[in-house]
């Protein structure tokens, strides 16, 4: 699941106290440490071999030779990984405290009122959800569904076109729309791992909890981690359309897949990003950096493996046209 970058990035980077020449001299050891973390902890260490990754390595080392400033190095690293990396959910950040402290921050963070916006087109509710991170996102989704049920809405449009994912706010997003539990999929600690059979799944408890720290520990230690959505009151039983784009990613893709599997939605727009992994922070030894890297792959029961593939809409069209098409379809 996608974790957003922390905001006052430039100011924090400028506050780094190591002299610039010393930092520039450390880029090669830093890159070696990053590769070691990826090889040891990532969900797909085999992807760190071959021509594509060698091209990325060469580009990163060229960046390191030409870039003494940490802010520019971080920006360049993330751009190059986005363009050339063999999988998603890798991001370099400035380190502020330990990886454990950063994870605690993510569990407790509040992202602001723009995360969830409910508007109305006559008696059709339009719920725009821009992230699935944040304690306040959980609260805002609950409030929005209460208003949708109370009004009541004749139909519901859920706009995920600009949603890069997040974490546990995916639960109420899905849970208010289902009347029965829905097995969505499983996280696998290695891409090469076999997804469990249905019989194996039924005897394994679904993951419960609200802590990213405990979730990350479990997905790395267990052969698979079962994801199951439970109904949440109030239940909205009316027709639902979901809007997607190539920017719809990670936990937002999980939500789309689960709702398609439950037969609850039509999906209008574009194929989703195909970035469905879960990432965890690691301190990069000897550097002022934190590395987010993926520690588990995801297999959805409706769409199969989503990483690198995405989810096809039931009605394909440019994302910009999807809202008008959805409103006119009810």
Phi, psi and omega in degrees: 000142188283136175248123182290156178289156180275144199286300191286062189297311186295316180298321179293320180294319180294338181279354179299138190260352179291138178299147183300316178300322178295320178298314182301322180291341183268356186298320180295311174300324178297316179296322177295319179295321178297316179297322179295319177297317179297317181294325184278323192246342187288160182289344187217068182298336179294336178290348180273024177232164175097177189296320183296315181290327177296324176295317178298317179301316180296319179294321180293322179289326173295319176301315181296325180288335186252001189227097177281333185284133181296323181298317181290323178297314179298313180300315180293319178302311183294323178295313182295320179295320179299322183278321191239349185296148183284347176206169184272183172067031170247126180210132177266135183226159169290142181275132173230098185078198184272168176297324178295318178295322179295318178297320177298321176300316181296322178296327188258354191294153173238132191256349177105170190287345182284352182296322183227125178226123179254126175228173185229138170243094191057240181258018175259124178277137176241111183252106178265122182240115188262347176202158175245020171264158167104132174298324180289335174293318175303313182296317183293324177295318177300315180296320181296316180292328176295319178293320179299318180287325185283330188298313347268167177277137174287327179206165183227133171248125176253117185262107178248020187295332180245027184259112181275000178114210183149232185216241197283352175294350174296334183296304178291330178304316180275317192299327180288348184256357184243144178262341179230156178302147181233119170283116186268319183169196181219145167268137181241132184292345176222143178300326182284352181292148178276133173295144182291157173286167178298323179293319176297322182296318186294334181265001179256131180291146175289152180291135178235147177139171182227017182248125176296325180300312181290326178297312180298321178297316183293316183293334178277333186265334185266152177297330171201157179237116186279130178252119184225127178266136178253148177299145178232135177273145000281146180273130173258119187255000183284179181292144185226134170242137177246135180257133181228162175215182175291352177265352178286115192221164167055236184300333175295324176292323175301317180297314180300314181298316181295318181289326173295317179297328179278355181070027186261347189221157160257146181243123182242138177131224186247162173301139183288175191293333185071045179231074188238083175225176170240135186248156183221146180276143175226139173285136176271112188302138175075012183224166174270030188245156169240138178244123169270127179219153184282133182247358178202145176268165181233136176240111178273142182289334179274312188256353185076211179289129185262327180304129179078356183237318184078183180239127181283139176289159174283337175225106186277136179191165174302140183303326183296337182266355192289323183294312180299320180296318180295315181298322182282348183274346182270000000 
